[in-house]
Amino acid sequence: MIQQELNKPIFRLLGEVADQMQMPCFLIGGYVRDLLLERQTKDIDVVVKGSGVLFAEQVAKRLGKGASLAVFKTFGTAQVKKGDLELEFVGARKESYNLNSRNPQVEEGTIEDDQNRRDFTINALAIGLNSETWGTLSDPFDGRRDLENKVIRTPLDPNITFSDDPLRMLRAIRFASQLGFFIETKTFAAITANKERINIITKERILTELNKIMLSPKPSIGFLLLEKSGLLELILPELNALKGIEQKNGFGHKDNFVHTLKVLDKIATQTDDLWLRWAALLHDVGKARTKQWLDKQGWTFRNHDFVGAKMIPHIFRRMKLPMGEPMKFVRKMVELHMRPIVLSEDVVTDSAVRRLLFDAGNDIDSLMLLCEADITSSNKEKVERFLNNFQTVRQKLKTIEEKDRIRNFQPPISGEEIMQIFSLPPCALVGEIKMAIKDAILDGKIPNERDAAYDFMMQNFKKE
């Protein structure tokens, strides 16, 4: 596998440059890991003994027309791109850290020093590219064995590794989620012991790792590890608050944290849409604040959809998630996620379907996916009944959309027209007339057409 990959022209070129400059050169890190796992990867990491920037300059020259070079002097790294090819270069180095920063003090080192500083054994694997070391796998920490055994382990003392750079704790959990690997016991214990150190990491870097966990094949793996380690309470306390089952008079509600992860995993089998996955993660986030015991009803979470929707902007702002369309989409999904479920339990009226179409707009298909994923009961008959009812709702949505063109509709008479017809200045009455027309269309009293809307307006509002 390794020799076959090294036959690519780019690796021959790297080897030639390394020999000409008399610099030991290795492929290292994620590229080697994914090569051995037979996973597709684009990013190629190269480490040399000496200046990674000078080496990158020579490679860019050899690649010729179309190659671009970017140098990051602060970090002593460089990037070369040409077409789909992307190469990252760094000089081998030693690192030392101070307590309040994950940014290390760096000095030149050997290839072995560079492997020592890597986060996990599976990322410390290196393949030689010089003629003398061509194709040789350097594996000082048995990383290949850990790949075979699906184990995530730090090369050195994990307490030092995670204290030095706490982001590595999230990276360990992210790799476990992405690859389906296990975090070695000592390594996981060190994550728990050093969890408070996550507070020195920027929200942006934390978010990058969370999004990668979110986009993994089974995201629940990552979130269960975050919860077990204690990191979830520090990063996303609103989700952590959903944990557990409270008993009263012999009755307990379901564990809403466990339910949420089931919904997230189900939606992950249907879509790679990051924001729909975030909506699945946060769809019941209002339940911790609305949980209530009522003697005649038992446990209730009344209005958790509306309470949860109001929490979304605050969560997004704090976590540095984008406050534009992604936040609006997630808030809408959280606010509306009960509506199709209620429709599926009751007689599906045309009016209710029109209003759902109007409120959901172009996001109606995403909302239906979320609602179908939200059915996680262990009762197979109940699940089948709900899903069958959802099919009825979907068909009704399609029929009414084709007939009434409700999705994203605007009332066929504008506010400007209303002011002109009734000789009104901008005022509350203009909005009242517009709302009455909209409600009449959504309730099926009049068709979604201008003439019908005009007649309705003139019959119900006097022109003075």
Secondary structure, 3 states (H helix, E strand, C coil): CHHHHHCCHHHHHHHHHHHHHCCCEEEECHHHHHHHHCCCCCEEEEEECCCHHHHHHHHHHHHCCCCEEEEECCCCEEEEEECCEEEEEEECEEEECCCCCCCCEEEECCHHHHHHCCCCHHHCCEEECCCCCCCCEECCCCHHHHHHHCEECCCCCHHHHHHHCCHHHHHHHHHHHHHCCEECHHHHHHHHHCHHHHHHCCHHHHHHHHHHHHCCCCCHHHHHHHHHHCHHHHHCHHHHCCCCCCEECCEECCCHHHHHHHHHHHHHCCCCCHHHHHHHHHCCCCHHHHCEEECCCEEECCCHHHHHHHHHHHHHHHCCCCCCHHHHHHHHHHHHCCHHHHHHHCCCCHHHHHHHHHHHHHHHHHHHHHHHHCCCCCCHHHHHHHHHHHHHHHHHHHHHHHHHCCCCCCCCCCHHHHHHHHCCCCCHHHHHHHHHHHHHHHCCCCCCCHHHHHHHHHHHCCCC
